[in-house]
Amino acid sequence: MPDSSLELVIEAESSPALRKIARKVIENQRISPDEGLILFEEAPTGFLGSLANHIRYSRHGDQVFFNKNFHIEPTNICLYTCAFCSYSRLIKQRSEGWEYSHDEIMDMVKSYDDKDVTEVHIVGGVLPQYDLAFYTKLFKAIKAHRPTLHIKALTPVEYHYIFKKAKISYEEGMQIMLESGLDSMPGGGAEIFDQEIRDQIAGGKCSAEEWLRIHEIWHGMGRRSNATILYGHIENFGHRIDHLDRLRTLQDKTGGFQAFIPLKFRNKDNQMSHLPESDIISDLRNYAVSRIYLDNFDHIKAYWPMIGRNHALTSLGFGVDDLDGTIDDTTKIYSMAGAEEQSPSMTTDEMIDLIRSVHMIPVERDSLYGILRDFSDYTTSNTVSWRGYTGLPVIQST
């Protein structure tokens, strides 16, 4: 049953269509694409937050998940010229970028030997030398050095290019990656699935169908992955619902997606810098509709380095239950895009204090959402808790 505050929000809503959608959500019924569009176009922000928070709370209570991870980007030199990308450099701009060797990447991995991390997240640009042999060798070396370190690596954009260059099928390629030590796939490269919009912002990359197919194959092998959307550029709400619907349909088929991560378009130093960025209210509405529409996804994640700690905390009242990780970003993938956090790294204690600042329960998870530790009764070593939260109040259930 919904709590009394949610009932008041529903009863105060004058739109019969919105009240109908709310009742469907409360009764765990699926909403349609048309109803998803109504939420984007007509629903008051508080109404969306209340519905999304109802779903989050019914699934996870006041738990907020995070893990201990670090990121490695082997290169930011790329064959593709995505209009939204501030991170990559073309081959003719090689002097402005980096191209790490196998040994250099392994040195980065080894630099975390004395740190309590559980996951390495590997994504980067697309170049011929970063091929099947390079990544199979790398994954095997990481596993040989630290067998328990979870490898979450590469997107379908990278795999599509790697397998095409190797002249092997997606099925063969993903099996080779699995045998080399790949544990899960991140959600990047999805951008927007509508082909007309995709061609304008990410022309030449794998298609939406190819992106979805690679995830489907991976799920069919009994493995898990995440999914994303890049929003707030030239797409409209219909394109967003189409994107969510394709993900929901594949999830019905495979059940292999773990988390959905809405990624906010940032306009610093790219071909789309003339476009304004979405504001915080639009961001929160997008989180909420994503939580409501993706009824078969367990988790909605906010990347705190990209949107900032304040906004990440506020998103917890709009359906988000995961803040990703403590993250030690060894390169500049976030800052180059104009992210709020220019040095995206937090200690475990800082993460715990951050989550507690909005009276929620920090829970450390592994990469597959196994609970490693509930920090309900943990006392951090910080002498002063994090007090920077100034956003909208988190909408909590009672």
N, C-alpha and C positions, 0 to 999 in steps of 0.2 A: 504493500500500500504506500502511496506517496505521503510525504509529511504534510502537515497543515499549511506550511508556508507555500508549498508548491500548489496546493489546492486553491489558496487565495489568489495566486498569480494567474491560474487558469480561469477562475471565476471572474476575475477582473478584466480579462481579455474580451473585447467586444466582437472580434472576428470569429464567426462560426467555423471557418476553415481552420484557423489556428487552434481553436479549442478541440476540434476533431483530431488534429494531428497530435495534440498533447495527450488525449485519451489513448490513442494508439501507442504512443511511447510508453505510457504508464502500464498498459496491458501487454507490453513486449511484442507489439505487432509492428511489422515492417512498414515504413513509409515509402511512398512511390517517388519517382523522379520529379513529378509535378509538385508533390508536396514538399520535397526538398527545395525546389525553386521558390515556393511560397515562403519557406522559412528564411531564405536569403533575402527575398525582396520585401517581405511584409512584417516579419516578426520583430517586436521590440527586443532590444538587446537583453534586458532583464529576463524576458520570457525565454529566450534562447539559453541564457545561462542557467536558469532554473531547470529546464528540461535536461540539458547536457549534464549538469551537476547531479541530477537525480540518477542518471545512468551511471555516471562515474562512482557515485557513492554506493549504489546497489551492487556494483561489481567489486569495488575495492575499499569501501569504507573511507576512512581518512588517510589511508596509506598513500605515500608518494614514493615512487621507485627511482632508483639511480644505480649505476654501477661504477666500477673503477676501471677506467680505460685510458688508452692513449692513441693518438692518431699519427699515422705516417702517410705522407703523400709522396710517392716515389718521384714524380715529376709534375711540373705545371706547364710543360711544353705540350702542345696538343695539335693534332691534325684538324680538329674541328674548330669552327669559329662561331660558337653560340653567342647570340647577340646580348644575352643577359649576363654573360660571364665576365667577372672582374679578375678572375684568378689565373686563367690560362694565358699563355703567350704562344704565338705562332713560331714555327721553326725559324723563320727569319729574325725572330726576336730572342733567339736562344740566350743571348748575353743577359737578358733580364730575368731569366728563370733558373731552375735547377733541374738536374737529372742525376738522381742518386744511383750509385752502383749497388750491386748485390751486397758487397761487403759494407758499404756505408749504411745500408738499411739494417743489416744485422748488427752493426755497432749501435744503432739507435735502439733496437730491440734489447740488446745486452745492457744498455744504460739503465734499464728498468729492472734489472735482476734483483736489486735489493728493495724494490717497491712492491707494495701489495696491490698490484693490478691484476685484473682477470681477463682483459680483452685488448687486442690490438685491432684497430680499425684502419684498413688500408684502401684508399682510393686515390686516383690521380688522373693526369692527362693520358691521352692515347698517342703512343708513338710506336713505330715498328720494332724497336729493340726491346720494348716491354711486351714480350710475346709469350707464347705458351711455355717455352723452355725457361724463360726468366721467372715467371710466377710459380711454376711447379717446383723449380729449384728453391725459390725463396720460401714457399710454404713448408716444404720438407725440412729446410734448414731451421725455420722457426720452431717446428714441432720437435726436431731432434734436440734443439737447445733448451726449450721450455715446453714440454709436452702438454701441460695443463693450460697454457695460454690459448684462449679462444681466438681463432682467426675469423674476423668478420671482414670480408674483402671483396672489392671490385663490384661494379654495377653491370647490368646488361649491356650498357654502352661499350664498356671495355671488353666484356666477354664476346659480344657480337663481332667486334673487330679482331680479337685474338683468334677466335675459332675460324673466322673466314680466312684469315691469313694462313692458318695452319691447315686449311682445307679439310676440316672435320665438322661433323654435325654438332648442333647444340647438345644433343644427348651424349655424344662421345666426349665433348669438351667438359661438360659438367661432371661426368663420371671421373675424368682425369683429375679435375680440380678436387673432387671429394677424396680421391685416393692420395692426393698430395698434401692434404691436411686442412682444406677449407672446411670451416665449421658452419658458417651462416653467411647470408648476403645482406648488405645494407640496402636501403631503399632508394638510393640516388638514381639519377638519370631518367626518372619518370617525367619530369618537367610538367607538361600538359599533354594529354592523350589526343585531343582533337588535332587531326593531321594538318589542317590549314594553319592553325596557330603554331603547331609544332614546327612546321616548315619555316615559319617566319622567325622564330626565336632560337631554334636548334636544328636547322636544316642539315641533312647529311648523316645525322646520328641514326641509330636504330629506330625503327618505327614503334608505335605503341603496341602493335600486335607482337613484334619481336621482343619488346621488353617484357610483356606479359607472358609470352611463351617460355622465355628462359626461366622466369620465376615458377611457372607451372611445372617445368621439367624438374627443377630443383625440389619443389614440394613433393613431386611424385617419387623422389628418392628418399622421402621421409625427413627432409630437412626444412629449416625455417628461414624466413627472410622478413624484411620490413618493406614499407612502401611510402612514397612521398608524393607531394604535389608542389609545383612552383606556382605561387599565386600572387596576384596583385600587380600584373603587368598589362598585357593587352587582351587578356581573356575576359569573358563575362561569366555571370553566375551559371548560365547554362553549360558552359564548358567545364566548370568546376563540378557540377552535378554529374555530367557525363563521365568525368574522370573517376569520381567516387563510385559511380554505378559499375564501371568496368572492374574496379578493384573488388567491390562487393560480390560481383558475379563470379570472379575467379576464386575468391575466398569461399564461396558456397561450394565450389567444385573441389578445392584442394585443402582448405583449412590451414594453409601453411604460412600465412602472414601473421606476424606477432603484433607489430605496432605500425600505426600510421603517423607520419610526421609532416605536417604542413610547413613548407619552407617559404618564407617571405622573400619576395623579390627586393633586392637592394640595388640602388641606382648609382653606386659609386664607380666611376672609371670603366664604364662599359658602353656598348653601342646603344643602350636604351636609357642612358643617363637623363634624357629629356623627360622621361616619365616620372611623375611623382610616386612616392612610396605610399602604401596603404597606411592608414593611421591605426592606433591601438584598438579603437572600437571595431574597426573592420577586421583586424586580426582576431580579436576575441570572438566575433561572430563566426568567423571561418572555423575556428577551433570547435565551437559549439555545434555548428551544422555538421561538421565532420564526425563528431562524437554521436550525434543523433542518427545520421544516415548510415554509418558503418556499424550496423548492429551486430555483425559477426567478427569484428575486430576486438580483441581484448584490451588493447592499450592505444591511447593517443598520447603522443610524445611532443614536448616542446624543446627545441634546441636552445637552451639558455644562452650559449655564446652568441647566437645570431640575433636574438631579440632583446637580450639584456636580462638581468636578474629580476628587476622590477616587473617587467611584462611577463616573464616566465611564471613568477608567483601569481600574478593576476589570472593567468591562463588556468590555474588550478581550480578556479571557480567557474570554468567554462568547458569542462569535460576532460581536461588534461590530467593524467595520473602519473606521468613519467617525465623526468627532467634530463634524461640521457645520463651523462656520467660526470665524473670529476674532471675528465678531459685534460690531457696535457698535449696541446697542439704544437707539434715540433716545427711547423711551417707557418704560412700566413693565409690559409684558405678562408678564414673568417674575417680577419682584419682587412684583407684586400678587397672584400666585398662590401666594406662599410659597416661591419657588424658593430653592435653596441659594445661588445667586450673585445678590447684590443689585445688582451693577454688572457685567453680563455683557459684558465686552470683554476681549480678549487681543491683544497684539501678535503678530506672526508669530514672533518669537524666543521669546516665552513659550509659544506653542503647540508649537514645535519642542522646547523643553526639557521641556515636559510629556510629550510622547510619548516622548522619549528616556529619561525617568526610569524607564520600564518596559522599556527596551532594545528598542524598536521603531523603525521607520523612518518619519519624517514625510514625507508626500508631498502637495504642494499640487496640487489638481485645479481644473478649471473646473466650471461648474454641470452639465455633461453628462458628467463623469468623464473628461475628457481630462486627461492628466497634464501639468502645467505645470512642475513641478520636484520632483526627488527630493533631499531634504535629507540624504542619508546622510553627505556629507562637508562639510556646511556648519558653520561655526563661528559661534555666535550672539554677539551683542554683550553679552549678560548676563554679569556677572562671577561670579554664583552661579546654578547651575542650580536649577530648581524642585525642592524637596525635600519637598513636603507630602504625598506619597502614603503613606497608612497603611492602605489597604484590603487585601482578600484578594490573594494573589499571582496574577499573570497566569499562566495555564496555557499554556505555550509548547510548540510542536512542535519536534522535533529534526531 
